[in-house]
Amino acid sequence: MQCKDLELLRKSTKTYELQFKKDGASVDITGWTVYFTIKEKTEDLDTSAKLAKTVTTFENATSGIALVELSIIETDITAGNYWYSFDFKDDDDNEGTVVSGKIKIKEPILKSRS
């Protein structure tokens, strides 16, 4: 698992690309589920998450590429510091975390975007 801090502008679109590899080779992620979760505290219940995104359709599953696309509505989270993780469940029901860390939700400079 990798740890990395992120920043995200509130009420913006954002796409994260994950590449699944094992021993340097791409892993076919057909049938997998990828999760992106943002919480105030790591011990918060999943039902209390500020954002809980599930992805089951992938841009290029046979090459191990998963895109996690966030909408303006999904990123409408109060500015502040949170915890996040990208997790997966494979087609054999194995589960794991790909990357996690702190995420800072920032207010955009222009508040009246239309």
C-alpha positions as CSV (number, residue, x, y, z in Angstrom):
1,M,0.0,0.0,0.0
2,Q,1.2,3.5,-0.8
3,C,0.5,6.6,1.3
4,K,0.1,9.9,-0.5
5,D,-1.6,13.2,0.5
6,L,-4.0,14.8,-2.0
7,E,-5.8,18.1,-2.5
8,L,-9.2,18.5,-4.1
9,L,-11.1,21.7,-5.0
10,R,-14.6,21.7,-3.6
11,K,-17.4,21.5,-6.1
12,S,-15.1,20.5,-9.0
13,T,-14.8,17.6,-11.3
14,K,-11.8,15.3,-10.9
15,T,-10.6,12.0,-12.3
16,Y,-8.1,9.7,-10.6
17,E,-6.4,7.0,-12.6
18,L,-5.3,3.8,-10.9
19,Q,-3.0,1.3,-12.6
20,F,-3.1,-2.2,-11.1
21,K,0.2,-4.2,-11.6
22,K,1.8,-7.3,-10.1
23,D,5.5,-7.9,-10.5
24,G,5.6,-5.1,-13.1
25,A,2.9,-6.6,-15.3
26,S,-0.7,-5.2,-15.7
27,V,-3.4,-7.1,-13.9
28,D,-6.8,-7.7,-15.6
29,I,-9.3,-6.1,-13.3
30,T,-12.4,-7.4,-15.1
31,G,-15.0,-8.2,-12.5
32,W,-13.3,-6.1,-9.8
33,T,-14.8,-3.3,-7.7
34,V,-12.8,-0.2,-6.8
35,Y,-13.8,2.1,-4.0
36,F,-12.9,5.7,-3.2
37,T,-13.8,6.9,0.3
38,I,-13.4,10.2,2.2
39,K,-14.0,10.3,6.0
40,E,-13.4,12.9,8.7
41,K,-11.8,10.2,10.9
42,T,-10.4,6.8,9.8
43,E,-12.5,5.1,12.5
44,D,-15.8,6.6,11.3
45,L,-18.4,4.2,10.1
46,D,-18.6,3.7,6.3
47,T,-22.1,5.0,6.4
48,S,-20.7,8.3,7.8
49,A,-18.3,8.8,4.9
50,K,-18.2,12.3,3.3
51,L,-17.8,10.5,-0.1
52,A,-18.2,6.8,-0.9
53,K,-17.7,6.1,-4.6
54,T,-17.9,2.6,-6.1
55,V,-16.6,1.8,-9.6
56,T,-17.3,-1.5,-11.4
57,T,-16.9,-0.4,-15.0
58,F,-13.4,0.3,-16.2
59,E,-11.8,2.3,-19.0
60,N,-9.3,-0.5,-19.9
61,A,-9.9,-3.5,-17.5
62,T,-7.5,-5.8,-19.3
63,S,-4.7,-3.3,-18.9
64,G,-5.5,-2.8,-15.2
65,I,-6.6,0.8,-15.6
66,A,-9.4,2.1,-13.4
67,L,-10.7,5.7,-13.6
68,V,-12.5,7.1,-10.6
69,E,-14.5,10.1,-11.9
70,L,-15.9,12.6,-9.4
71,S,-18.7,15.0,-10.2
72,I,-19.3,18.5,-8.9
73,I,-22.1,17.1,-6.7
74,E,-19.8,14.4,-5.2
75,T,-17.1,16.9,-4.4
76,D,-19.5,19.3,-2.6
77,I,-17.7,18.6,0.7
78,T,-17.1,21.2,3.4
79,A,-13.5,22.5,3.0
80,G,-11.2,20.9,5.5
81,N,-8.8,18.1,6.1
82,Y,-10.0,14.5,5.8
83,W,-8.7,10.9,5.3
84,Y,-9.2,9.0,2.1
85,S,-8.5,5.6,0.6
86,F,-8.7,3.8,-2.8
87,D,-9.6,0.2,-2.1
88,F,-10.4,-2.8,-4.2
89,K,-12.1,-6.2,-4.2
90,D,-11.0,-8.6,-6.9
91,D,-13.0,-11.3,-8.6
92,D,-11.8,-13.9,-6.1
93,D,-13.1,-11.7,-3.2
94,N,-9.6,-10.6,-2.1
95,E,-9.6,-7.1,-0.7
96,G,-7.0,-4.4,-0.2
97,T,-6.0,-0.8,-0.1
98,V,-4.1,0.7,-3.1
99,V,-3.3,4.1,-1.7
100,S,-4.5,6.2,1.3
101,G,-3.6,9.3,3.2
102,K,-4.8,12.8,4.0
103,I,-6.9,14.8,1.6
104,K,-7.4,18.5,1.8
105,I,-10.6,19.9,0.4
106,K,-10.0,23.5,-0.7
107,E,-12.4,26.3,-1.5
108,P,-12.1,27.5,-5.1
109,I,-11.0,31.1,-5.6
110,L,-14.0,31.9,-7.8
111,K,-17.1,31.2,-5.7
112,S,-19.7,32.1,-8.3
113,R,-18.8,29.6,-11.0
114,S,-21.9,28.9,-13.2
